[in-house]
């Protein structure tokens, strides 16, 4: 009965995941052709990587790609769990880091020539490849803890295992190491989202100033909102969405840590 009720729900999730993959694939090919067609711009390089990361997150998070791949290759469940969790955590970290980089780059790009950020325009473009390498190396290295503390779930009644999916579980972990990983993860997420909030607020201030300076161009009786106002509303919506996602991330981290501590103590 339970499986019969969950089947339509899974179909809806897979349908949404399919739409997300198709949309991101379209964007990925668009950015690839744009980059190959002329000298690549930093914004195109950032958006191309962000699109690729989102495709991987949808495929891995929905267990679409790796399930079929590992079943066809007859790979053991323990390796599947380690690979799935490692890749998903890596892609999740890359997503928030690259999103933060895009937000910072946009803020620097639209900043006035007299501002302090204008000095970093050429430097950021010059060292963009180095920034990419640092972001990828840090996240791929930081997520290696999933390789050691995630494994295939055993049917044996073991109190030191915490089942997180149907076939995967968290292995025993020292509470000091668990707390350290939790603190670093939360600190990274809060810091990056804070940077995105600051840069987004900075861009909104610039938009408001530009709108005020160009107010005489727009008619008072004009019904449509100005481009600056629409851009400001979009930025505000994205900031609200980012903080909502961060709140969910904090709750999920806290729940996972509490469950792990409860499992260890029992």
N, C-alpha and C positions, 0 to 999 in steps of 0.2 A: 504493500500500500504506500509506504514511504517513498520507494523508488518510483512508483507510478506518478506520485505528486511532484517529485523532483525532476522528472524527465522533461516536462514542458519548460520549467525554469532554466534547465541547462541548455535547452534548444534556443531560448531567448538570449542567454548569455553568449552562446556560440555565434548567433546571428549578429549580435552587437560587436563581438570581437572580429567577425569577418568584415563588417563594414569599416571598423577602425583600421584593420590591416589594409583594406583596399584604398581607403582615403590616404593613409600614410604612404602606401606604395606609390600612389599617384604623385604625392608631394616629393617623395624621394627621387623618382625618375625626373621630375621637373627640375629639381635642384641639381641633379647630376648633369642633365643636358645644359643647364644654365652655366654650370662650372666649366664643362668641356667646351662650350660654345665661345667663351671669351675668358679674359683674365679673371679668375675667381675673386669675388669680393668676400671680405671676412664674414659679413652677415649671411651670405649664402653657404659658406663652409660650416658655420655654427648651426644653421637651420637644417642642413643636410645631415649632420651627425645627430641632431636632436630627433629628427624624423626616423632615422635608422634605429636609434635607441628605443623609441616608442613602439616601433614595429616588433622589436625583440621582446619588449615587456609584455605586449599583448599576446604574442605567441607563447611565451614561456609561462606567463601568469595564467593563461587559459589552458595550459597543459596541452596545447594543440600540436606544436611542432615536436617536442621531445618525446611525448608518449608514443606517437606513431613511429618515430625514428628508432627509439630503443627497443620497442617490441619487434620491429622488423629485423633488428640486428641481434636479438636475443641477449641483450646486455642485462646484467644482474641489477636488481632493484636498488641496492646500496649505491652503486655508481650513478644510477639515474637520479636518485634523491640529492646526492652531493652536487651533481652537475646542474640540476634544475635550480636548487636554492642558491648556488654560487652565482650562476648567470643572472638570475632574477635580482639578487641583491646588488650585483655589480651594475646592471642596467638601471636599477632604481637610483643608485647613487650618481651614476652618470647623468641621468635625467635632470636631477635637481641641480647638479653642478653646471651643466651646459645651459640650463635655463637661466641660472644666475649670471653666467658669462654673457648670454644674449642680452639680458636686461642691462647689465653694466655697459656693454658695447653700445646699445641704443641710447643710453643716457649720455655717454661720451660723444656720440655722433651728433646729437641734436643740441649739445651744450654750446652756448655762445663762445665766440673766439676769445673773449676777455675773461672767461671763467678759468678756474684752476684745472678742471677736467680736460679742457681743450689741449693742455700740454701732453696728455696721454694718448691723443688720437693716433699720431704716427708711431709712437712706441708700441701701442697695442697691436697695430697692424703688422709691425715689423716682427714682433715676438709671438704672433698668434699660434704658429705651429708649436712652439715650445710650451705655450699654455695648454694646448690640446694634449700634448704628450704627458704633461704633469697631471692633468685631470684624469686621463685614462689609466696611467700607472698607479695613481693613488687609490682609485676606486677598485681596480682589479686586485691590488695588493691588500687593501683593507678588508675585502670580502672573503679572503681566504679562510677566515675562521669558520665559515660555513662548511668547508670541506672536512674539518676535524670534528665538528659538533652536530652534524646532521647525518643520518643514516637510514637504512631501510627499517621499517617497523617490524618487530618480531612478535609473533603470536604468543610467545612465552610471557607469562604474567610477571613482568619486571616492574618494580615500583620506581626505578630510576629512569624510566623512559617516559617521555611526554609526546604523545601522538599529535602531530600537527596536520597531517593529511591522511588519506586512506592508507597509504603505503610508506609514509615517511615519519620519522620521529626525531626529536632533539635528544642527543646523547648527554650523559651527565657532564656538568661543567662546574668548575670551581666558582663559588659565588663572587670572589674578588674579580676573576676574569670576566664573568658575566656582567658585573657592575661596571667594569672598565669599558667593555665593548658598548654597553648601553649608554654610558655617559658620553663617549666619543661620538656615537651615532647621533644622539639627540643634539649634542653641541654643534655638530656639523650641520644638521638640518635647520636648527634654529638660526644659526649664523647666516647660512645661505639665504634662507627665506627673509631674514632681517635685511640683508643687503638688497634683495629684490624689492622689499618694501620701501627702503630708502631711495633707491634709484627710480622706482615707479612714482613715488611722491615728488621727487625732483623733476621728473618729466612732466607731471601734472602742473607743477608750479610754472615751468617754462611755457606750457601750453596756455595757461591762464594769462601769463604776462603777454604772450604773443597775441592772444585774443583781445586783450585790453588795448594793445597798441594798434591793432587793425580793426577796432570796433567801428570806426567811421566808414569802413568799406562795406560792412554788412548793413543792410536795411533793417530798421527796427521792426518793420511789419513783415519781415521775411519769416515764413513759417518753418522752414527747414533749419535744423541746427547746423552751426558752422562746423567745418572739418575739425577745428581745434576742440570744440566741445564734444564731438563724437569720439575723437581720440582720447580725450580725458575720461569719458564715460567707459570706454573700452578698457583703459588702464585700471580704472577703479574696480571694474568687474573682475579683471584678472587678479588683482591684489586680493580681493575678497575670496576668490576661489583658491588662491595659494595658501592663505591663512586657514581656510577650511580644511584643505588637504593636510596642512601641517598639524592641525588639531587632531585629525584622524590618525596621523602617523604617531603622534605622541601617545594617544590612547592605545594604539595597537602595540607599541613598544612596551608600555607600562603593563598591559595585560599579559604579554608574552613573558616579561620578567617575573611578574607575580606568579604566573602559572609555573614557571621554572623553579622558583623558590619553593612554592608549595609542593611540587613534585619531589624536590630534593629533600625537604623536611619530612615528608611522609615516608 
